[in-house]
Amino acid sequence: MRTPSLTGLRAFEATARHLSMKQAADELCVTPSAVSQLVRGLEEELGLALFRRVHRAIRLTDAGQTLLPGVRGAFELIAVTTERVRRATADGVLTVSATPFFAETWLVPRLADFGARHPGIDVRITTTAALVNLAAGEADVAIRHGLGRYRGMHADLLVTPAVVPVSAPALAARLGRPSDAAGLLSWPKVHDADRGGWAAWFARQGVVAPERARGPSFDDAGLLRAAVVGGQGVGLLPHPLVVGDIAEGRLVALAEPVEVDAFAYYLVTPELVVDRPKIAAFRSWALAAR
């Protein structure tokens, strides 16, 4: 069976979307008669009627309704893939996604050095608490806090900040400050997105933690901090992020700050593009700047 022409399928999709050959023609920059001929040719190729006329209007037939989702999905995939290729070839711009806290305290202060070393690469920083879809080209690289396990991604350990368990003063007053790390086992907790931070921290303290991590989780340290300040539980946070809160009494430190090897900031890149020149340049610079 011969594959239908792309022009015929495009005319069909546009006509089905507008239910008007004139509007489809305006979108495709052709005449209505050209759209009509393309649709008629597609119907002949398929041996099916795709539209029916009802009181000077057109409606999809059952066959047209069955065909439309697949055709529409195919054109959407073409658009997404084309945009991904376009971004991939724009070697002069590197999009880096980072959490607001990391961008402000680590990345932005060092960017001038990267620009001096790589004047041909313009860096675009986007800050979001959500995990961007690197595979879809929403960013070239991302910097995320967690355990470094991301399917289909290459993760480089970037920074291991000292973390400290903190809580709201009211929660500490109600439960009583623990005398050691084991005393925190029974406290309500808030977690990082990987839900692995507490287990790693307890292991660092020589305490066996429960296998199941209960409580809400957040994919950004700023959101996790807000939950702790709101009294939702004790949270593990980078010490630089909360040192001011501790000094001003908004939060209470329940142990000394310590580094937890597995709980860190990682530079995350899709495995398929890790060697692309602009990405390789940024990775090399970022790892040297640790």
Kinemage of the C-alpha trace (Angstrom):
@kinemage 1
@onewidth
@group {chain A} dominant
@subgroup {mainchain}
@vectorlist {calphas} color= white
{ca met a 1} P 0.000 0.000 0.000
{ca arg a 2} L 1.420 3.362 -1.017
{ca thr a 3} L 2.166 5.791 1.819
{ca pro a 4} L -0.110 8.861 1.621
{ca ser a 5} L 1.628 12.122 0.752
{ca leu a 6} L 2.609 14.469 3.584
{ca thr a 7} L 0.994 17.403 1.774
{ca gly a 8} L -2.291 15.529 1.581
{ca leu a 9} L -2.129 14.587 5.255
{ca arg a 10} L -1.263 18.169 6.195
{ca ala a 11} L -4.231 19.486 4.218
{ca phe a 12} L -6.484 16.925 5.899
{ca glu a 13} L -5.246 17.850 9.414
{ca ala a 14} L -5.679 21.586 8.848
{ca thr a 15} L -9.154 21.132 7.352
{ca ala a 16} L -10.200 18.836 10.209
{ca arg a 17} L -8.952 21.325 12.785
{ca his a 18} L -10.825 24.289 11.275
{ca leu a 19} L -13.651 22.323 9.661
{ca ser a 20} L -13.224 24.831 6.847
{ca met a 21} L -11.204 24.461 3.668
{ca lys a 22} L -10.938 28.228 3.352
{ca gln a 23} L -9.366 28.596 6.804
{ca ala a 24} L -7.127 25.622 6.122
{ca ala a 25} L -6.056 27.283 2.883
{ca asp a 26} L -5.252 30.523 4.702
{ca glu a 27} L -3.106 28.608 7.198
{ca leu a 28} L -1.258 26.683 4.482
{ca cys a 29} L -0.920 29.722 2.190
{ca val a 30} L -2.622 28.007 -0.748
{ca thr a 31} L -6.019 28.341 -2.389
{ca pro a 32} L -9.161 26.536 -1.142
{ca ser a 33} L -9.277 24.598 -4.404
{ca ala a 34} L -5.729 23.362 -3.800
{ca val a 35} L -6.736 22.127 -0.334
{ca ser a 36} L -9.790 20.448 -1.818
{ca gln a 37} L -7.650 18.687 -4.452
{ca leu a 38} L -5.142 17.528 -1.821
{ca val a 39} L -7.889 16.128 0.416
{ca arg a 40} L -9.610 14.479 -2.532
{ca gly a 41} L -6.308 12.924 -3.599
{ca leu a 42} L -5.748 11.596 -0.064
{ca glu a 43} L -9.248 10.085 -0.027
{ca glu a 44} L -8.520 8.377 -3.359
{ca glu a 45} L -5.238 6.991 -2.050
{ca leu a 46} L -6.958 5.600 1.029
{ca gly a 47} L -10.149 4.547 -0.721
{ca leu a 48} L -12.116 6.269 2.044
{ca ala a 49} L -14.261 9.377 2.449
{ca leu a 50} L -12.793 11.577 5.195
{ca phe a 51} L -15.313 14.441 5.138
{ca arg a 52} L -19.021 14.811 4.465
{ca arg a 53} L -20.908 18.005 3.676
{ca val a 54} L -23.817 19.001 5.940
{ca his a 55} L -25.749 22.202 5.157
{ca arg a 56} L -22.769 24.043 3.621
{ca ala a 57} L -20.488 22.829 6.414
{ca ile a 58} L -18.104 19.891 6.489
{ca arg a 59} L -17.855 17.190 9.135
{ca leu a 60} L -15.474 14.320 9.663
{ca thr a 61} L -16.657 10.865 8.727
{ca asp a 62} L -15.984 7.944 11.055
{ca ala a 63} L -12.879 7.158 9.011
{ca gly a 64} L -11.704 10.764 9.309
{ca gln a 65} L -12.207 10.744 13.076
{ca thr a 66} L -10.164 7.546 13.315
{ca leu a 67} L -7.355 8.932 11.157
{ca leu a 68} L -7.091 12.397 12.752
{ca pro a 69} L -5.398 11.587 16.120
{ca gly a 70} L -2.580 9.660 14.451
{ca val a 71} L -1.984 12.336 11.828
{ca arg a 72} L -2.096 15.117 14.417
{ca gly a 73} L 0.300 13.221 16.705
{ca ala a 74} L 2.708 12.631 13.826
{ca phe a 75} L 2.869 16.324 12.936
{ca glu a 76} L 3.306 17.272 16.602
{ca leu a 77} L 6.194 14.804 16.821
{ca ile a 78} L 7.762 16.294 13.698
{ca ala a 79} L 7.481 19.790 15.215
{ca val a 80} L 9.020 18.715 18.534
{ca thr a 81} L 11.855 16.823 16.838
{ca thr a 82} L 12.573 19.693 14.467
{ca glu a 83} L 12.771 22.123 17.387
{ca arg a 84} L 15.076 19.739 19.235
{ca val a 85} L 17.398 19.546 16.223
{ca arg a 86} L 17.302 23.323 15.852
{ca arg a 87} L 18.298 23.820 19.469
{ca ala a 88} L 20.982 21.166 19.238
{ca thr a 89} L 22.652 22.954 16.340
{ca ala a 90} L 22.518 26.370 18.035
{ca asp a 91} L 25.955 25.819 19.544
{ca gly a 92} L 26.319 29.436 20.586
{ca val a 93} L 23.632 29.227 23.299
{ca leu a 94} L 23.756 26.873 26.289
{ca thr a 95} L 20.632 26.581 28.442
{ca val a 96} L 21.312 25.595 32.041
{ca ser a 97} L 18.474 24.749 34.406
{ca ala a 98} L 19.198 25.099 38.120
{ca thr a 99} L 17.315 25.488 41.356
{ca pro a 100} L 17.004 29.132 42.458
{ca phe a 101} L 19.179 28.579 45.543
{ca phe a 102} L 22.046 26.951 43.640
{ca ala a 103} L 21.912 29.460 40.792
{ca glu a 104} L 22.133 32.401 43.201
{ca thr a 105} L 24.795 31.070 45.557
{ca trp a 106} L 27.090 29.013 43.307
{ca leu a 107} L 26.449 29.330 39.588
{ca val a 108} L 25.885 33.048 38.957
{ca pro a 109} L 28.975 34.229 40.917
{ca arg a 110} L 31.170 31.986 38.738
{ca leu a 111} L 29.621 32.687 35.325
{ca ala a 112} L 32.015 35.517 34.446
{ca asp a 113} L 34.878 33.044 34.558
{ca phe a 114} L 33.082 30.679 32.171
{ca gly a 115} L 32.360 33.569 29.806
{ca ala a 116} L 36.029 34.588 29.814
{ca arg a 117} L 37.116 31.043 28.996
{ca his a 118} L 34.399 30.398 26.393
{ca pro a 119} L 33.428 33.721 24.793
{ca gly a 120} L 31.661 31.951 21.916
{ca ile a 121} L 29.068 30.334 24.198
{ca asp a 122} L 26.230 32.427 25.610
{ca val a 123} L 24.744 30.913 28.765
{ca arg a 124} L 21.020 31.105 29.435
{ca ile a 125} L 20.071 30.332 33.044
{ca thr a 126} L 16.568 29.156 33.892
{ca thr a 127} L 15.574 28.654 37.509
{ca thr a 128} L 12.764 26.328 38.436
{ca ala a 129} L 11.840 23.950 41.202
{ca ala a 130} L 10.484 21.505 38.616
{ca leu a 131} L 12.640 18.968 36.821
{ca val a 132} L 12.958 20.062 33.205
{ca asn a 133} L 12.649 17.519 30.416
{ca leu a 134} L 16.228 17.385 29.130
{ca ala a 135} L 15.381 14.670 26.625
{ca ala a 136} L 12.855 17.013 24.992
{ca gly a 137} L 15.407 19.818 24.744
{ca glu a 138} L 13.944 22.091 27.431
{ca ala a 139} L 17.523 22.677 28.617
{ca asp a 140} L 20.979 21.428 27.670
{ca val a 141} L 22.075 20.603 31.213
{ca ala a 142} L 20.475 20.748 34.654
{ca ile a 143} L 21.854 21.045 38.165
{ca arg a 144} L 19.832 19.164 40.743
{ca his a 145} L 20.136 18.248 44.410
{ca gly a 146} L 19.692 14.599 45.316
{ca leu a 147} L 21.334 11.209 44.996
{ca gly a 148} L 22.390 11.548 41.354
{ca arg a 149} L 20.239 8.730 39.982
{ca tyr a 150} L 18.482 9.878 36.809
{ca arg a 151} L 17.466 7.340 34.171
{ca gly a 152} L 19.065 7.957 30.773
{ca met a 153} L 21.180 10.780 32.162
{ca his a 154} L 24.856 11.254 32.922
{ca ala a 155} L 25.286 12.770 36.398
{ca asp a 156} L 28.516 14.416 37.605
{ca leu a 157} L 28.979 15.109 41.309
{ca leu a 158} L 29.360 18.871 41.534
{ca val a 159} L 29.072 20.130 45.120
{ca thr a 160} L 28.523 18.329 48.407
{ca pro a 161} L 27.345 21.042 50.809
{ca ala a 162} L 27.176 20.417 54.544
{ca val a 163} L 23.597 19.637 55.514
{ca val a 164} L 21.895 20.172 58.835
{ca pro a 165} L 18.605 18.870 60.269
{ca val a 166} L 16.376 21.819 61.145
{ca ser a 167} L 12.853 22.333 62.404
{ca ala a 168} L 10.515 25.132 63.323
{ca pro a 169} L 11.029 26.310 66.938
{ca ala a 170} L 7.462 25.315 67.895
{ca leu a 171} L 7.988 21.739 66.698
{ca ala a 172} L 11.283 21.468 68.589
{ca ala a 173} L 9.626 22.800 71.733
{ca arg a 174} L 6.747 20.321 71.442
{ca leu a 175} L 8.866 17.228 70.771
{ca gly a 176} L 11.928 18.200 72.781
{ca arg a 177} L 15.390 18.597 71.296
{ca pro a 178} L 16.945 15.153 70.675
{ca ser a 179} L 20.106 14.207 72.546
{ca asp a 180} L 21.506 12.297 69.557
{ca ala a 181} L 20.760 11.429 65.927
{ca ala a 182} L 18.640 8.415 66.863
{ca gly a 183} L 16.280 10.765 68.673
{ca leu a 184} L 15.130 12.107 65.298
{ca leu a 185} L 13.906 8.712 64.053
{ca ser a 186} L 10.408 9.284 65.408
{ca trp a 187} L 10.071 12.911 64.277
{ca pro a 188} L 7.818 13.822 61.325
{ca lys a 189} L 10.029 14.522 58.332
{ca val a 190} L 10.013 16.334 55.023
{ca his a 191} L 12.149 14.969 52.208
{ca asp a 192} L 14.054 15.770 49.043
{ca ala a 193} L 12.607 14.508 45.760
{ca asp a 194} L 14.651 11.273 45.885
{ca arg a 195} L 13.533 10.567 49.475
{ca gly a 196} L 17.040 9.309 50.169
{ca gly a 197} L 18.574 12.157 52.123
{ca trp a 198} L 17.492 11.047 55.570
{ca ala a 199} L 18.680 7.472 55.088
{ca ala a 200} L 22.090 8.760 53.971
{ca trp a 201} L 22.268 11.189 56.912
{ca phe a 202} L 21.333 8.539 59.488
{ca ala a 203} L 23.896 6.166 57.958
{ca arg a 204} L 26.501 8.917 58.295
{ca gln a 205} L 25.581 9.099 61.987
{ca gly a 206} L 25.763 5.315 62.447
{ca val a 207} L 22.009 4.966 62.877
{ca val a 208} L 19.834 2.469 60.968
{ca ala a 209} L 16.822 4.274 59.504
{ca pro a 210} L 13.445 2.746 58.507
{ca glu a 211} L 13.357 1.546 54.901
{ca arg a 212} L 10.221 3.512 54.044
{ca ala a 213} L 10.522 7.306 54.080
{ca arg a 214} L 7.228 8.846 55.183
{ca gly a 215} L 6.186 12.470 54.751
{ca pro a 216} L 5.963 15.005 51.897
{ca ser a 217} L 8.839 15.477 49.441
{ca phe a 218} L 9.988 18.511 47.464
{ca asp a 219} L 12.197 18.887 44.399
{ca asp a 220} L 13.754 22.195 45.466
{ca ala a 221} L 15.596 23.146 48.650
{ca gly a 222} L 13.675 26.430 48.845
{ca leu a 223} L 10.324 24.620 48.906
{ca leu a 224} L 11.609 22.116 51.448
{ca arg a 225} L 12.779 24.997 53.644
{ca ala a 226} L 9.326 26.604 53.444
{ca ala a 227} L 7.730 23.339 54.604
{ca val a 228} L 10.123 23.153 57.563
{ca val a 229} L 9.498 26.779 58.522
{ca gly a 230} L 5.773 26.003 58.378
{ca gly a 231} L 6.200 23.249 60.960
{ca gln a 232} L 5.473 20.282 58.699
{ca gly a 233} L 8.476 18.344 60.012
{ca val a 234} L 12.233 18.253 60.404
{ca gly a 235} L 14.157 18.616 57.162
{ca leu a 236} L 17.722 18.179 55.946
{ca leu a 237} L 18.866 21.371 54.255
{ca pro a 238} L 22.156 22.801 52.953
{ca his a 239} L 23.681 24.719 55.841
{ca pro a 240} L 24.417 27.861 53.737
{ca leu a 241} L 20.708 28.086 52.878
{ca val a 242} L 19.491 28.110 56.497
{ca val a 243} L 22.356 29.674 58.462
{ca gly a 244} L 20.520 33.017 58.500
{ca asp a 245} L 17.247 31.393 59.591
{ca ile a 246} L 19.056 29.661 62.464
{ca ala a 247} L 20.764 32.878 63.563
{ca glu a 248} L 17.476 34.811 63.505
{ca gly a 249} L 15.466 32.114 65.289
{ca arg a 250} L 13.171 31.074 62.435
{ca leu a 251} L 14.673 27.583 62.476
{ca val a 252} L 16.386 25.409 65.075
{ca ala a 253} L 19.438 23.289 64.227
{ca leu a 254} L 19.044 19.817 65.759
{ca ala a 255} L 22.578 18.576 65.042
{ca glu a 256} L 25.896 19.845 63.709
{ca pro a 257} L 26.271 20.378 59.938
{ca val a 258} L 27.928 17.412 58.184
{ca glu a 259} L 28.704 16.443 54.601
{ca val a 260} L 26.819 13.424 53.293
{ca asp a 261} L 28.686 12.039 50.299
{ca ala a 262} L 25.697 10.756 48.326
{ca phe a 263} L 23.469 13.789 49.013
{ca ala a 264} L 24.804 16.486 46.735
{ca tyr a 265} L 24.321 18.753 43.732
{ca tyr a 266} L 24.785 16.975 40.414
{ca leu a 267} L 25.341 18.243 36.889
{ca val a 268} L 22.866 16.240 34.819
{ca thr a 269} L 23.131 15.772 31.047
{ca pro a 270} L 21.388 13.386 28.609
{ca glu a 271} L 23.799 10.544 27.851
{ca leu a 272} L 23.267 10.949 24.109
{ca val a 273} L 24.607 14.529 24.025
{ca val a 274} L 27.151 14.533 26.824
{ca asp a 275} L 30.020 14.973 24.328
{ca arg a 276} L 28.437 17.831 22.360
{ca pro a 277} L 31.054 20.640 22.293
{ca lys a 278} L 29.132 23.322 24.195
{ca ile a 279} L 27.983 20.812 26.816
{ca ala a 280} L 31.434 19.261 27.158
{ca ala a 281} L 32.919 22.731 27.641
{ca phe a 282} L 30.451 23.571 30.409
{ca arg a 283} L 30.915 20.213 32.128
{ca ser a 284} L 34.687 20.552 32.082
{ca trp a 285} L 34.513 24.082 33.473
{ca ala a 286} L 31.922 23.278 36.160
{ca leu a 287} L 33.842 20.236 37.427
{ca ala a 288} L 37.063 22.261 37.568
{ca ala a 289} L 35.263 25.042 39.470
{ca arg a 290} L 34.136 22.728 42.287
